[in-house]
Amino acid sequence: MYRRIGEFVSSYPVALVVFWVIVGIAAVATSPRADRVSSDGEFAFLSDEAPSRRAEALFREAFPTSGEKTESNEEKAIDTPVEQDPLGSNVVIVLFRENRPEGISEKDRDFIAYVLVPQLRKIGQSSSSGEESAAVDSIRIVDAEDQVMRGISAPDDKRMGALLTSRDGRATLVVIELNTEFLNRQNSQIISRIEELINSSEIRRQKPFGLALALSGSATVGRDILRAERESVSRTEVITKVLVVVLLLLIYRAPLLALIPILSVGLAVELTLSMLMHLANLNWIGFFSGLEIYVTVVVYGAGVDYCLFLISRYKEELDQGSTFEQAITRSISSVGSALATSAATSILGIGMMGFAEFGKFRQAGFAISFGLFVALLCSLTFMPALLLLFRKWAFWPDVRREELDTSDSWLPSSTLWNRLRDQQLPEAVWNRIAETLHRKPGTIFAVTVLAMMPFAIIGWAQESNLSYGLLSDLPKDEPSVEGAFAIQKHFPAGITGPATVLVKFDDDVLKRSLDGENLTSTVASEKLSQQITDNIAKSLDQIREKDYEIVDVRSQTHPLGRSEVAQTYLDGLSIPERVAKRNYQHRTYTSTKGAHAGQVMRLEFVFSTDPFDRISIRKLAEIEKIVYESIPESLREGVTVLSLGSTAGIRDLKSTTDRDRWRIDVLVVLVVYFLLVLLLRKPAICAYLIVSVVFSYFVTLGVTFVVFYLRAPSAFTGIDWKVPIYLFTILVAMGEDYNILLMARVQEEQAKHGTIRGILVALSKTGNIISSCGLIMAGTFASLMFGSLLAMVQLGFALAFGVLLDTFLVRPILVPTYLVLLHQGRFGMFGKYLGMIPPDSNSDTT
């Protein structure tokens, strides 16, 4: 089949180039914009069966966002929910005075109430793309279905203003609630307008001297992450191309020969992304924001490798006197099968991500695999057609006649590697390495493994020590990070993202709780809710020594929390206000409408730790247990306890991706092993090849952990949660490419030189080209390190280091030494099981 492909390319190079160019231009010109077909967020990619997603669905049904309307503004203020919307996000403006003992002054409060908040209200009124909304009081915005801003809470707010001033009195908050998730693109415009406002000359002129302002909140963090992703995508794409061009020029010292692979792979990348956007526009596949960066880096790395192997064989055929057409035909015929098998390993291995629960992993698995398939097609057709079009000029400035003999060495003479070869480098180096491995295979094998083992142990131990934080992923100078640090100096870290716990009772449970009383289910639920919250309060008081990191609990009986400030405020209410407050509690913390009326109660827990911190995740499970045990034992049957909010979403993300990691790891290993056996027909040796790459994965993970820990020990919270699954999948799936190409050459050389000598000759002959490919692939992965997100920096370092480790240790040392030891019979009676082949007593013949 590959010979026919080669003959077709040789016969119709112009037609093939024109075809690919037309297809590429048409696909790019008609593709929709990425921001119109891509999806944002993290939690939206969780399964609908995830507990936090079930809790979100229950919350929407039990607590509809449209509140009851009353006549007086005072009643409206009371009727409006004070709690944060766990389905939305927020922008938080923190105003603080660090060097003033008395803290926030009355003048500062007047500035907030009469200058800042009215200006924010104007922004909210114009944030709707539909009909104009109206204000119901000085600090409240009425919701429109398409309006981004939900409401504003300020220090003079009668509902919860007392909670917005820190205990030390030096800081206060203005909280702008949004109806959108924290990673929604719609937030960007309104946040930008808020930033423009607080940095405007008008605000600076009217702001009291010494009062500082900073911006944070979940929506601001999400905006900064999306912006950093966009910048990383564009920067990585440019740097990837530059690095590949530089490396190719260093390898070949021929501009056109460096340009041809770039044109081929660049076409493959653009065509892939355009086709993916077309499919996403038809709703056939999903496409998440930031997916472009993974496709670009992986396809560039693998695609250039495919081109290099074909060019290398093309050079060999020309050296043997073939014409250009013959060289192309024979090159594709010779290496086409190996390239296709190598690509199939990567495509099917990475494609196993399609079995993940987490939506982003599924989408990435399909997109990257599709890109590798397109790159393979381009490298077997478009790239050799370009070589034929350029003919001898592809090797300019070393232009020679068409047919060559070996003594001309025209392609090698124009390359850096072969200038070095004239000095017996680097081929002499690989020959020396091969002979050394032959003399002391056991010693070299043992020393190499022992040197790598400590890092492998660290990688194994730290594989689950992952970071799910958002602030730790952003640079310290981002507005949201600076604002968050300002908030955390004066408030608990969890103040902007409380954990919401829902307790759902069945009708039978509510009837049992009535105990013969003639009460409606809603009143019964309210009575039961008060009993439960009292029990929770007692439990928290009793276990305070265990430090559950809880600084406040808000419930039906304590809507503003259990703090001293909240209690002082409630005690100061008049009797009519207390009655109104009781009605308010009933409406906001107990469901009153729809099918779940009276069946659902909610509680909010404010942690002292960041909502995305692992401590918060662990404590949430303990809090759920406390809530469940606070329900009277006779009523626990048929009760459901669910959590939602940032902490609950991160917990589900962790549990989902933990399951995905094990599932995908197993599937990748199995499919790659199957393909290796299909190609090599030696199951035990194939098993060793898998083990060697998995071992290098743990070594790489350990080195990555150590490097980033030493980079900032106090701020290090673990490797980003996306790194292990991408690292394992790409290293195992693509790392076996080099083993496949080495083993294919080993089998070819063993037929000529015997078993052991064939191994050494194959290592010498493939050393240069595989090392060059490894350097280029590592370079493309290293381009991720130029992004601003720490997760991308960690992933780029890990992938680049892992590829270099495979290229210069696993493939040239661990694999050949194992094969030499096996064929020398060093494994004794176990040798036939380890290699499924008998030791060859004549293996040293040449």
C-alpha positions in Angstrom: 0.0 0.0 0.0 2.8 2.4 0.9 4.6 1.8 -2.3 1.4 2.8 -4.2 1.2 6.0 -2.1 4.8 6.7 -3.0 4.3 6.1 -6.7 1.2 8.3 -6.7 3.1 11.1 -4.9 6.0 10.8 -7.4 3.6 10.9 -10.4 1.4 13.8 -9.3 3.3 16.1 -6.9 1.8 19.4 -8.3 -1.8 18.1 -8.1 -1.2 17.0 -4.5 0.2 20.3 -3.4 -2.6 22.2 -5.1 -5.2 19.9 -3.5 -3.9 20.3 0.0 -3.6 24.1 -0.4 -7.1 24.4 -1.6 -8.5 22.2 1.1 -6.6 24.2 3.8 -7.6 27.6 2.5 -11.3 26.5 2.2 -11.3 25.1 5.7 -9.7 28.1 7.3 -11.7 30.6 5.4 -15.1 29.1 6.3 -14.4 28.0 9.9 -16.3 29.9 12.7 -14.4 31.8 15.3 -13.1 29.8 18.2 -14.8 31.9 20.8 -18.2 31.2 19.2 -18.0 27.4 19.3 -15.9 26.8 22.4 -17.1 26.3 26.0 -15.7 27.8 29.2 -15.6 26.7 32.7 -14.5 23.6 34.6 -17.5 22.4 36.5 -19.7 22.4 33.4 -17.6 19.5 32.0 -18.4 17.3 35.0 -20.9 14.5 34.5 -24.6 15.3 35.3 -24.4 12.5 37.9 -21.7 14.2 39.8 -23.0 15.2 43.3 -22.4 18.9 42.8 -24.2 18.9 39.5 -27.2 17.1 41.1 -27.1 19.7 43.9 -27.1 22.5 41.3 -30.2 21.0 39.6 -31.9 20.6 43.0 -31.0 24.2 43.9 -32.5 25.6 40.7 -35.8 23.8 41.3 -36.0 24.5 45.0 -34.8 28.1 45.1 -35.9 29.9 41.9 -34.1 33.2 41.4 -37.2 35.4 41.0 -38.2 36.6 44.5 -41.6 37.8 45.6 -42.3 41.5 44.9 -43.7 43.7 47.7 -44.7 47.4 47.7 -42.3 49.1 50.0 -38.6 49.4 49.4 -37.9 48.3 52.9 -39.9 45.1 52.4 -38.1 44.6 49.0 -34.8 44.9 50.7 -35.8 42.3 53.3 -37.3 40.0 50.6 -34.2 40.0 48.6 -31.9 37.1 49.4 -28.7 38.0 51.2 -26.9 34.8 50.5 -24.6 34.4 47.6 -25.8 32.5 44.6 -23.8 29.3 44.5 -24.6 28.9 40.8 -23.2 32.3 39.9 -20.0 34.2 40.6 -19.0 37.5 42.0 -16.7 40.5 41.6 -15.4 41.8 44.9 -14.0 45.3 45.5 -12.0 45.5 48.7 -11.4 48.9 50.2 -8.8 49.1 53.0 -6.6 51.3 55.1 -3.4 49.6 56.3 -1.8 52.4 58.2 -4.7 54.0 60.0 -5.5 52.6 63.4 -9.2 53.6 63.4 -9.6 51.9 60.0 -12.5 52.7 57.7 -14.0 56.1 58.4 -17.5 57.5 58.0 -16.2 59.6 55.1 -15.1 56.3 53.4 -18.5 54.8 53.9 -20.1 57.9 52.3 -17.8 57.6 49.4 -18.9 53.9 48.9 -22.6 54.6 49.3 -22.9 57.9 47.3 -20.2 57.6 44.7 -19.0 54.1 44.1 -22.2 52.1 44.4 -24.3 54.4 42.2 -21.7 54.2 39.5 -21.6 50.4 39.8 -25.4 50.4 39.5 -25.2 52.2 36.2 -22.9 49.5 34.9 -25.3 46.9 36.1 -28.3 48.6 34.3 -26.4 48.5 31.0 -25.1 45.0 31.4 -28.2 43.5 29.9 -28.3 42.9 26.2 -32.0 42.9 26.3 -34.5 45.3 27.8 -33.2 47.9 30.2 -33.5 47.0 33.9 -34.4 49.3 36.7 -33.2 49.8 40.2 -35.4 49.0 43.1 -33.4 50.8 45.8 -30.0 52.5 46.2 -28.0 49.3 46.0 -30.1 46.6 44.2 -30.4 45.7 40.6 -33.5 43.9 39.4 -32.7 40.7 37.4 -33.4 40.5 33.7 -33.1 37.1 32.1 -30.2 38.1 30.0 -28.6 40.4 32.6 -25.1 39.6 33.9 -25.2 41.5 37.2 -27.5 40.1 39.8 -27.1 42.6 42.6 -24.7 44.7 44.7 -24.1 44.4 48.5 -22.3 47.3 50.2 -21.5 48.2 53.8 -24.6 50.2 54.3 -26.8 47.4 53.0 -29.6 46.7 55.6 -29.5 43.0 54.6 -25.9 42.0 55.2 -23.8 45.2 55.3 -22.5 44.4 58.8 -20.8 41.3 57.5 -18.8 43.2 54.8 -16.6 45.1 57.3 -13.6 43.2 58.7 -13.2 42.7 62.5 -10.2 44.9 62.6 -12.3 47.7 61.0 -9.6 48.4 58.4 -11.3 46.9 55.3 -14.7 46.6 53.8 -16.1 44.9 50.7 -18.5 45.7 47.9 -19.8 42.4 46.5 -21.2 42.4 43.0 -23.1 39.2 42.3 -23.2 37.9 38.8 -25.6 35.4 37.2 -22.9 33.6 35.3 -20.3 31.0 36.2 -16.9 32.3 37.1 -15.2 31.1 33.9 -17.9 32.6 31.6 -16.7 34.9 28.8 -19.6 37.2 29.4 -18.0 38.4 32.7 -15.0 39.9 30.9 -16.8 43.0 29.6 -18.5 43.9 32.9 -15.3 43.3 34.9 -13.4 45.5 32.5 -15.9 48.3 33.0 -15.6 48.0 36.8 -11.8 48.2 36.5 -12.1 51.3 34.3 -14.4 52.8 36.9 -12.2 52.2 40.0 -9.2 53.4 38.0 -10.9 56.4 36.5 -9.9 60.0 37.3 -13.4 60.7 38.7 -13.1 58.0 41.4 -9.5 58.9 42.2 -10.6 62.5 42.7 -13.5 61.7 45.0 -11.9 58.9 46.8 -10.8 59.8 50.4 -7.0 60.2 50.8 -5.3 57.0 51.9 -8.2 54.7 51.0 -6.9 51.8 48.7 -9.0 49.8 46.3 -8.4 46.3 44.9 -10.4 43.9 42.7 -10.9 40.2 43.1 -13.8 37.7 43.4 -14.3 34.4 41.6 -15.4 36.1 38.3 -12.3 38.2 38.3 -10.1 35.1 38.8 -12.0 33.4 36.0 -11.5 36.4 33.7 -7.8 36.5 34.4 -7.5 32.7 33.7 -9.3 33.0 30.4 -7.1 36.0 29.4 -3.9 34.1 30.4 -5.1 31.1 28.3 -5.6 33.2 25.2 -2.2 34.9 25.6 -0.6 31.5 26.2 -2.2 30.0 23.0 -0.9 32.8 20.8 2.5 33.0 22.4 3.0 29.2 22.4 2.0 29.0 18.7 4.6 31.6 17.7 7.3 30.2 20.0 6.7 26.6 18.8 7.2 27.7 15.1 10.3 29.6 15.9 11.8 26.8 18.0 11.1 24.2 15.3 12.6 26.4 12.6 15.8 27.1 14.6 16.2 23.4 15.5 15.7 22.3 11.9 18.2 24.9 10.6 20.7 23.7 13.2 20.2 20.1 12.0 20.1 20.7 8.3 21.7 24.1 7.6 19.4 24.3 4.6 16.6 26.9 4.8 14.2 25.2 2.4 14.7 21.9 4.0 13.7 23.5 7.4 10.8 25.3 5.7 9.2 22.2 4.1 8.3 20.3 7.4 7.0 23.6 8.8 4.8 24.1 5.9 3.5 20.6 6.1 2.9 20.5 9.8 1.6 24.1 9.8 -1.0 23.1 7.2 -2.0 20.1 9.3 -2.4 22.2 12.5 -4.5 24.9 10.8 -6.6 22.3 8.9 -7.2 20.3 12.2 -8.3 23.3 14.2 -10.6 24.5 11.4 -12.2 21.1 11.0 -12.7 20.8 14.7 -14.4 24.2 14.8 -16.7 23.2 11.9 -17.6 20.0 13.8 -18.1 21.9 17.0 -20.4 24.4 15.2 -22.5 21.5 14.1 -22.6 20.3 17.7 -21.0 17.0 16.7 -18.1 17.4 19.1 -17.2 19.7 22.0 -14.5 22.3 21.9 -13.3 23.8 25.2 -11.5 27.2 25.4 -7.7 26.5 25.4 -7.9 23.3 23.4 -5.9 24.9 20.6 -2.7 25.0 22.6 -2.7 21.2 23.2 -3.4 20.4 19.6 -0.8 22.9 18.3 2.0 21.7 20.5 1.5 17.9 20.2 0.8 18.0 16.4 3.9 20.1 15.7 6.1 17.9 17.8 4.9 14.6 16.3 4.3 16.0 12.7 7.9 17.3 12.4 9.2 13.9 13.6 7.2 12.1 10.9 8.7 14.5 8.3 12.3 14.1 9.6 12.1 10.3 9.4 10.9 10.5 5.8 13.6 13.1 4.9 16.2 10.9 6.5 15.2 7.9 4.4 14.9 10.2 1.3 18.6 11.2 1.9 19.7 7.6 2.1 18.0 6.7 -1.2 19.6 9.7 -2.9 23.0 8.8 -1.5 22.6 5.4 -3.1 22.1 7.0 -6.5 18.2 7.1 -6.9 16.5 9.8 -8.8 14.2 12.2 -6.9 11.1 10.3 -7.9 12.6 6.9 -7.1 13.9 8.2 -3.7 10.4 9.5 -2.8 8.7 6.2 -3.8 11.3 4.1 -2.0 11.3 6.3 1.1 7.5 6.2 1.5 7.5 2.4 0.8 10.3 1.8 3.4 9.2 4.0 6.3 5.5 4.4 5.6 4.5 1.3 7.6 6.7 2.3 10.6 5.4 5.9 10.5 1.8 4.7 10.3 2.4 2.2 13.2 4.1 4.9 15.2 1.3 7.4 14.5 -1.4 4.7 15.3 0.2 4.2 18.7 -0.1 7.9 19.5 -3.5 8.3 17.9 -5.1 5.3 19.6 -3.2 5.8 22.9 -4.2 9.5 23.2 -7.6 8.6 21.9 -8.2 6.5 25.1 -8.9 9.9 26.8 -12.2 9.6 25.0 -13.3 7.2 27.7 -12.9 9.8 30.4 -15.8 11.1 32.5 -14.4 14.6 32.5 -15.6 16.4 29.3 -12.4 18.3 28.7 -10.3 15.1 28.6 -12.7 13.5 26.2 -12.6 16.5 23.9 -8.8 16.7 24.1 -8.4 13.0 23.3 -10.4 13.3 20.1 -8.9 16.6 19.0 -5.3 15.6 19.5 -5.8 12.2 17.8 -7.5 13.8 14.9 -4.7 16.3 14.5 -2.1 13.5 14.6 -4.0 11.7 11.8 -4.0 14.8 9.6 -0.3 15.3 10.3 0.4 11.7 9.2 -1.5 12.2 6.0 0.4 15.5 5.3 3.8 13.9 6.0 3.1 11.0 3.7 1.7 13.1 0.8 2.0 16.9 1.0 5.6 17.0 2.4 7.2 14.6 -0.1 5.3 16.4 -2.9 6.9 19.6 -1.8 10.3 17.9 -1.8 9.8 16.8 -5.4 8.7 20.3 -6.4 11.9 21.9 -4.9 14.0 18.9 -6.1 17.7 19.8 -5.7 16.9 23.3 -4.5 15.5 21.8 -1.3 19.1 21.4 -0.1 20.3 24.9 -1.0 23.0 26.2 -0.6 24.5 22.8 -1.4 23.0 22.3 -4.9 24.3 19.3 -6.7 23.3 17.2 -9.7 20.2 14.9 -9.6 21.9 11.5 -9.2 24.5 11.1 -6.6 26.8 8.4 -5.4 27.7 7.8 -1.9 31.0 9.7 -2.1 29.2 12.9 -2.9 27.4 12.9 0.5 25.6 16.0 -0.6 22.8 16.2 2.0 25.1 15.2 4.9 27.7 17.7 3.9 25.2 20.6 4.3 24.2 19.7 7.8 25.6 20.6 11.1 25.5 17.0 12.2 27.6 15.9 9.3 30.1 18.7 9.7 30.6 17.2 13.1 30.6 13.8 11.5 33.6 14.8 9.5 35.3 15.0 12.9 34.0 11.5 13.7 31.0 13.0 15.6 28.2 12.2 16.4 28.2 8.8 14.6 31.4 8.0 16.3 29.8 8.9 19.6 26.9 6.5 19.0 29.3 3.8 17.9 31.2 4.3 21.1 28.0 4.2 23.1 27.0 0.9 21.4 30.3 -0.7 22.1 30.3 0.4 25.7 26.8 -1.1 26.1 28.1 -4.3 24.6 31.0 -4.6 27.1 29.2 -3.6 30.3 25.4 -4.0 29.8 24.6 -5.1 33.3 26.6 -2.4 35.0 25.2 0.4 32.8 21.7 -0.9 33.2 21.9 -1.1 37.0 23.6 2.3 37.4 21.0 4.0 35.2 18.0 2.5 37.0 19.4 3.2 40.4 20.1 6.9 39.4 16.5 7.3 38.2 14.9 5.3 41.0 14.7 8.1 43.7 12.8 10.4 41.4 10.5 7.5 40.3 9.7 6.9 44.0 9.0 10.6 44.5 6.8 10.6 41.4 4.9 7.6 42.6 4.4 9.1 46.1 3.3 12.5 44.8 1.1 11.5 41.9 -2.0 12.3 44.0 -0.5 15.4 45.7 -2.2 17.7 43.2 -3.1 21.4 43.2 -6.7 22.5 42.3 -6.2 26.1 43.2 -6.9 28.9 40.8 -4.9 31.7 42.5 -1.8 29.6 42.6 -2.1 29.1 38.8 -2.0 32.8 38.0 1.0 35.2 38.2 1.2 37.2 41.4 0.8 40.5 39.6 -2.7 39.6 38.2 -5.4 41.9 39.6 -7.5 39.1 41.0 -4.5 37.6 42.9 -3.5 41.0 44.4 -7.1 41.6 45.3 -7.4 38.2 46.9 -4.3 38.7 49.0 -5.7 42.0 50.2 -9.0 40.4 51.2 -7.3 37.5 53.0 -5.3 40.0 55.1 -8.6 41.1 56.8 -11.2 38.4 56.1 -11.4 34.6 56.1 -10.2 33.2 52.8 -13.6 31.5 52.2 -15.7 34.7 52.7 -16.2 35.1 48.9 -17.1 31.5 48.3 -19.1 29.8 51.1 -19.9 26.1 50.7 -23.6 25.5 50.4 -25.1 22.2 51.8 -28.6 21.2 50.8 -30.7 18.8 52.9 -33.7 17.3 51.0 -36.5 15.5 52.9 -39.1 13.2 51.4 -42.7 13.8 52.2 -42.8 10.8 54.5 -40.0 12.2 56.5 -41.8 15.5 56.9 -45.0 13.8 58.0 -43.1 11.8 60.6 -41.6 15.0 61.9 -45.1 16.5 62.4 -45.7 13.9 65.1 -49.5 14.5 64.9 -49.3 18.3 64.7 -51.6 20.0 62.1 -48.8 21.9 60.3 -48.1 22.4 56.6 -45.0 20.8 55.1 -43.3 24.2 54.8 -43.8 25.0 58.5 -42.8 21.5 59.4 -39.7 21.9 57.4 -38.9 25.2 59.1 -39.4 23.7 62.5 -37.2 20.7 61.6 -34.6 23.0 60.0 -34.3 24.9 63.3 -33.8 21.7 65.2 -31.1 20.6 62.8 -29.2 23.9 62.8 -29.2 23.9 66.6 -27.8 20.4 66.6 -25.1 21.5 64.1 -24.2 24.5 66.3 -23.8 22.2 69.3 -21.7 19.7 67.3 -19.4 22.5 66.0 -19.0 23.9 69.5 -18.1 20.4 70.8 -15.5 19.7 68.1 -13.9 23.1 68.0 -10.6 21.5 69.2 -10.4 19.5 66.0 -10.3 22.7 63.9 -12.7 22.2 61.1 -11.6 25.5 59.6 -15.1 26.9 59.9 -15.4 30.5 60.8 -19.2 30.9 60.3 -22.4 29.0 59.6 -25.5 30.6 58.0 -28.8 28.9 58.3 -32.5 29.6 58.7 -32.1 30.5 62.3 -28.9 32.4 61.7 -29.2 34.0 58.2 -26.3 36.3 58.8 -24.2 33.7 60.5 -23.3 33.1 64.2 -20.7 35.9 64.5 -20.9 38.5 67.2 -21.4 41.2 64.6 -24.4 39.4 63.1 -25.9 38.7 66.5 -25.6 42.4 67.5 -27.3 43.4 64.3 -30.2 41.0 64.8 -30.6 42.0 68.5 -31.0 45.6 67.4 -34.0 44.9 65.1 -37.4 46.2 66.1 -40.3 43.8 66.6 -41.8 44.4 63.1 -38.4 44.0 61.6 -37.9 40.7 63.5 -41.2 39.4 62.1 -40.2 40.5 58.6 -36.8 38.9 59.2 -38.5 35.6 60.2 -40.5 35.7 56.9 -37.2 36.4 55.1 -35.5 33.4 56.7 -38.4 31.2 55.7 -38.1 32.3 52.1 -34.3 32.2 51.6 -33.2 29.1 53.5 -36.2 26.8 53.0 -37.8 26.0 49.7 -41.3 27.4 49.3 -42.2 26.9 45.6 -42.7 24.1 43.1 -42.5 20.4 43.6 -39.9 20.8 46.4 -41.8 23.3 48.5 -41.0 22.7 52.1 -38.7 19.7 51.3 -35.3 21.4 50.9 -33.3 23.4 53.5 -29.9 25.0 52.9 -26.9 25.9 55.0 -23.8 27.9 54.2 -20.4 27.2 55.7 -17.6 29.8 55.5 -14.1 28.3 55.7 -11.0 30.0 56.9 -9.2 28.4 54.0 -9.3 29.0 50.2 -12.4 27.3 48.7 -10.1 25.6 46.2 -7.7 24.3 48.8 -7.4 20.6 49.5 -8.1 21.3 53.2 -11.5 22.8 52.3 -12.3 19.8 50.1 -11.5 17.4 53.0 -13.4 19.5 55.5 -16.5 19.6 53.3 -16.9 15.8 53.6 -16.7 16.1 57.3 -19.2 18.9 57.4 -21.7 16.8 55.4 -21.3 14.0 57.9 -22.0 16.5 60.8 -25.1 17.8 59.0 -26.4 14.2 58.4 -25.8 13.2 62.0 -27.6 16.4 63.2 -30.8 15.1 61.7 -32.9 13.1 64.3 -32.0 9.5 63.9 -35.6 8.5 63.3 -35.8 10.8 60.3 -32.5 10.0 58.5 -34.0 7.4 56.2 -34.9 9.0 52.8 -32.8 12.2 53.5 -30.3 13.4 50.9 -27.4 15.7 51.7 -25.7 17.4 48.8 -23.2 20.2 48.4 -22.6 22.8 45.8 -20.3 25.8 45.2 -16.6 26.1 44.4 -15.4 23.6 47.0 -18.0 21.0 46.1 -17.2 21.4 42.4 -13.5 21.0 43.0 -14.1 17.9 45.1 -16.1 16.4 42.3 -13.5 17.5 39.8 -10.8 15.7 41.9 -12.8 12.5 42.4 -13.7 12.4 38.7 -10.2 13.1 37.4 -8.8 10.6 39.9 -11.0 7.9 38.4 -10.2 9.1 34.9 -6.5 8.9 35.6 -6.6 5.2 36.5 -9.0 4.3 33.7 -7.1 6.1 31.0 -3.7 4.9 32.3 -4.8 1.3 32.0 -6.5 1.8 28.6 -3.4 3.6 27.2 -1.1 0.8 28.4 -3.3 -1.9 27.0 -3.8 -0.4 23.5 -0.1 0.6 23.1 1.0 -2.8 24.2 -1.4 -4.5 21.8 0.0 -2.4 18.9 3.6 -3.2 19.9 2.8 -6.9 19.9 1.1 -6.6 16.6 4.2 -5.0 15.1 7.1 -6.9 16.9 5.4 -10.3 17.7 7.4 -10.5 20.9 5.0 -10.1 23.9 7.5 -10.1 26.7 9.9 -7.6 25.0 6.9 -5.4 24.3 5.9 -5.6 28.0 9.4 -4.4 28.9 9.1 -1.5 26.4 5.9 -0.4 28.2 7.5 -0.8 31.6 10.4 1.4 30.6 8.2 4.2 29.4 6.0 4.0 32.5 9.1 4.1 34.6 10.3 7.2 32.8 6.8 8.8 33.5 7.3 8.4 37.2 10.8 9.7 37.0 9.6 12.7 35.1 6.8 13.4 37.5 9.3 13.2 40.4 11.7 15.5 38.8 8.9 18.0 38.0 7.7 17.9 41.6 11.2 18.5 43.0 12.0 21.4 40.5 8.8 23.3 41.2 9.0 22.7 44.9 12.6 24.1 45.0 11.4 27.0 42.8 9.1 28.3 45.6 8.9 26.0 48.6 6.6 28.1 50.7 4.1 28.8 47.9 4.2 25.3 46.3 0.8 23.5 46.7 1.5 20.5 44.4 1.6 19.7 40.7 -1.4 20.9 38.8 -4.2 18.3 38.5 -4.0 18.3 34.7 -0.3 17.4 34.5 -0.3 13.7 35.4 -3.0 12.6 33.0 -1.7 14.5 30.0 1.9 13.6 30.8 1.2 9.9 31.1 -1.0 9.7 28.0 1.4 11.6 25.8 4.6 10.1 27.1 3.4 6.5 26.8 1.6 6.9 23.6 4.2 9.1 21.8 7.3 7.9 23.8 6.8 4.4 22.3 7.3 6.0 18.8 11.0 6.0 19.3 11.0 2.5 20.7 9.0 1.3 17.7 11.4 2.9 15.2 14.4 1.5 17.1 13.0 -2.0 17.3 11.9 -2.0 13.7 15.6 -1.2 12.7 16.8 -3.8 15.2 14.8 -6.5 13.5 16.2 -5.3 10.1 19.8 -5.3 11.2 19.6 -8.5 13.2 18.8 -10.3 9.9 22.1 -9.0 8.6 24.4 -9.0 11.6 23.0 -11.4 14.2 21.1 -10.7 17.4 23.4 -8.6 19.6 25.4 -7.0 16.8 22.2 -6.1 15.1 21.0 -4.3 18.2 24.2 -2.3 18.4 24.2 -1.4 14.7 20.5 -0.3 14.9 21.4 1.9 17.8 24.3 3.5 15.9 22.2 4.1 12.7 19.1 5.5 14.4 20.9 7.5 17.1 21.2 10.7 15.1 17.8 10.9 13.7 15.9 9.8 16.9 17.9 12.2 18.9 17.1 15.0 16.5 13.4 14.1 16.6 13.5 14.0 20.4 15.1 17.5 20.6 12.5 18.9 18.3 9.6 17.4 20.1 11.0 18.5 23.5 11.4 22.0 22.0 7.8 22.1 21.0 6.7 21.0 24.4 9.0 23.5 26.1 7.1 26.3 24.3 4.4 25.8 26.8 6.7 27.1 29.5 6.5 30.6 27.9 2.8 30.9 28.9 1.7 32.7 32.0 -0.3 30.0 33.7 1.7 27.9 36.1 -0.2 24.7 35.0 1.0 25.2 31.4 4.6 25.9 32.7 4.6 22.7 34.7 3.1 20.6 31.8 5.6 22.1 29.3 8.6 21.3 31.6 7.3 17.8 32.4 6.7 16.9 28.7 10.0 18.3 27.5 12.0 16.6 30.2 10.1 13.3 29.7 10.8 13.3 26.0 14.5 14.1 26.6 14.6 11.3 29.2 13.1 8.9 26.7 15.4 10.1 23.9 18.7 10.0 25.8 18.3 7.4 28.5 15.4 5.0 28.0 15.7 4.4 24.3 19.6 4.4 23.9 20.4 2.8 27.3 17.6 0.9 29.1 16.2 -0.7 25.9 19.5 -1.9 24.3 21.1 -3.0 27.5 18.0 -5.1 28.3 18.1 -6.7 24.9 21.8 -7.4 25.1 21.5 -9.0 28.5 18.6 -11.0 27.3 20.4 -12.4 24.3 23.5 -13.0 26.3 21.5 -15.2 28.6 22.2 -13.1 31.7 18.7 -13.7 32.9 19.2 -17.5 33.1 16.2 -19.7 33.0 13.9 -16.6 33.1 15.3 -15.3 29.8 12.9 -17.1 27.6 10.0 -15.7 29.6 11.4 -12.2 29.6 12.0 -12.2 25.9 10.1 -15.1 24.5 13.2 -15.9 22.5 16.2 -18.2 23.3 19.7 -16.8 23.9 21.7 -16.6 20.7 25.1 -18.2 21.1 26.2 -16.8 17.8 24.9 -13.3 18.4 28.2 -11.6 18.2 28.8 -12.5 14.5 29.0 -9.5 12.2 
